Amino acid sequence: QVQIVESGGGLVRPGGSLTLTCTASGLSTTGMMKWYRQSPAKQREWVATSFVEGHAAYSDAVQGRFSISREGSRNRVYLEMNSLKSEDTGVYFCNIQHSATMQEYWGQGTQVTISS
């Protein structure tokens, strides 16, 4: 059974930093690993992608402030968030792709709140 678990969320002041971790269990192999976020006022939006080949892609909203990395041997993906702003507040979700079947799996999300 595949299980995706995010952790590391919390309350941070503007300008602060936070690192999220996502761990996938029950997956024999992983392809793309992504982070999304959703706030009450917005639809779920894509944040960043880590590709198997090693490169990454970011939304314009987080480019230059966030960094995604993966630890393939442990089926983990991280999201390092710096220079946080109030608009970064939301529930952050991890999305992991099985590299053979291309099926995508979602976690339950972790809350990130940026407030003074």
N, C-alpha and C positions, 0 to 999 in steps of 0.2 A: 504494500500500500504506500502510495506516494504522500509525503507530508512536507509541506513548505512552512517554515516558521521564521518570522521576522522578529528582531529584537533590537534594543538600543534606543528606542524612542524616549521622549521626555520633554521637559520644559526647559527652554534655553532663552537667554536674553538676546535681543538683537545684537548682531555682530559676533555672536558666539559660534561654537562648533559642536558637531555631533556626528557620531559614526553609527550607521545602521548595519546590522548583520542579517543575512538570510541564509538559512541552512536547509538544504533539500535532502531528505532521506527517502529511500525506496526507489531511487533513480539510478539505473546502471550507468548512464552517460548523459551528459548535459550539453546543450547547444547554447543558444543565446540566453543570457541572463539579463533581466531588465528590472528597473524600478519605475513605478508609477506612483502618483499621489492623487488624493482627492480631498477637496475642502467642501464645506457645506454649500458654498456659493458657486462651485464649479463642477463640471464633469470630471471624471477621472482623466488625468493627463499623463502622458509619457514624460519621464524624467531623464533616464539614461539607459544605455545598452552596453553590455560587455560581450564582445564577439569572441568566438572560440580562437580565432586567429591572433587575438591579443589586443586589437584596437578597440576603441570605445567611441560612443557618440552621445551627445548631450543636447537637451532642449536649449533653446536660446535663453530661457529664463534662468538656467542654472550654469550655463557655460562659464568656465573660469572660476567658479566657486565650489562646485561639487566634483568629486572624483570617484569613479566606479572601478572596482578591482575584483578579481575572482581568484579563488583558490580551488582549482578544478579537482585536485585529488581529494578534497574534503567536501566537494559539492557546495561551496559557499561563495557568496557574492557580498561585497561590502559597498556601502555608499558613504563616503566621507564628505560631510557638508560643512563648509566654512562660510564666514561672513553672512550668517543667516539673517533673513529679513522676516518681517511679520507675514508677508505673503507666501512664505515657505510653509506656513502652518497647514497641517492636514494629516490625513492618514496615509502612510506610505506602504505600498504594496510591492511585493516581490513577485516576479513572473519568471518561471524557469521552463525552458523548452527541452524536451527529450530530443537528443540529436538524431535519433534514428526514426522515430515515429512523427516527430515535429509537433507532438501534442504539447500544449502549454498548461502549466499548473500555477495556481495562485495561492498565496498565503492569505492569512486573515488580516494582516496589516498591523502597523504599529503607529501610535499617535505621536506626532511631533508638533509641539506648540512653541511658537516664538513670541515672547511677550516680556515686557519689562515690569 
